[in-house]
Amino acid sequence: MKILHLANDVRECGNGIINVLVDLACHQAKEGHDIVVVSAGGEYVELLERYGVRHVELRQRPVRKAMIPFMVMKFVAILFRERPDIVHAHMVTGLFLGKVGKAAKTYTLISTVHNEFNRSAKYMGLADRVVGVSRAVTAAMVNRGVDPSRVATIRNGTVGTPRARKEDDQATTSLMQRPSVTTVAGLFHRKGIDVLIRAFAASQATKVDAHLYVIGEGRDRASFEAIVRELELHGRVHFLGFKQNVMAHLKQTDVFVLASRREPFGLAVLEAREAGCAVIASDVDGIPEALDGGASGALVPPDDVPALSAELSRLLCDAEALSHARRIAREGIDCFSARRMADEYLQLYETACRRARSSAL
């Protein structure tokens, strides 16, 4: 099968949408399919090419009116050259390109919806088949008016990702102090970093000498650092920035927290489970699905500092509870493999293509 993936770029920057695309493309190429990724490029191009994926450069962002005709013409030229069976759009600009391109070539257009709470997500529903990365996302798209017969749920998977790096565990160990609490997230209001910092501060009333590590970057970093200063947590809260070797840090983590206010699924939750961290996360959107409904980790209400603080205190003060939480986090994690995810997408592609052929008769 000839599959063309569309995204703004393939930069290695911690973007979950890009990570899913890269895992899909690599696994699909490994299965013998002809895979092309069309984007503005980035650090992952080398990895993609190592797996036999071809990358074609096409700048899609920022979208300026003057550049739209040239962008469309270049994309149509790519379509005539590549002749894909499937065009898979992972972002809104790619969806529009894929929709316009159908006027020139015949193919099945697939979209994957991640952040359905963004207003622009409604346009992802224009594809022939629409994929939600969790049942929560799928339900939200149906509520937006997308025909349920065109929507499917394929949960994300990270276990066995081609993006895995050889880790320098020794160097990481020397940097992280225990007991350690870690979050991996973009530094934005939506991710609830402020909630986590305040909950961590409250948990330290139990006299547990813990450290909080914040891995990620984002525009709201300065406001979160201001909270650390306000609460006099200097030396206890560490902003590490973006890290390529996230798994090495997670393996030195006792408790992982994702305090998001909104979250379509939460790839970082899966990575933390695979690393054997105890997990605490917000009971919101698709996160419960990444924690098997709460069987694999603790779910707390979003934006609830006392609830998060109480759960942190429970795990940090009780070695037996922490050990149990770390053990259950790993149970059942293999079903969240990147290969399973890629296989389910291939099945969806084949079904969609059969439907399209039947409709054409």
Secondary structure, 3 states (H helix, E strand, C coil): CEEEEECCCCCCCCCHHHHHHHHHHHHHHHCCCEEEEEECCCCCHHHHHHCCCEEEECCCCCCCHHHHHHHHHHHHHHHHHHCCCEEEECCHHHHHHHHHHCCCCCCEEEEEECCCCCHHHHHHHHCCEEEECCHHHHHHHHHCCCCHHHEEECCCCCECCCCCCCCCHHHHHHHCCCCEEEEECCCCHHHCHHHHHHHHHHHHHHCCCCEEEEECCCCCHHHHHHHHHHCCCCCCEEEEECCCCHHHHHCCCCEEEECCCCCCCCHHHHHHHHHCCEEEEECCCCHHHHCHHHCCCEEECCCCHHHHHHHHHHHHHCHHHHHHHHHHHHCCHHHHEHHHHHHHHHHHHHHHHHHHHHHHC
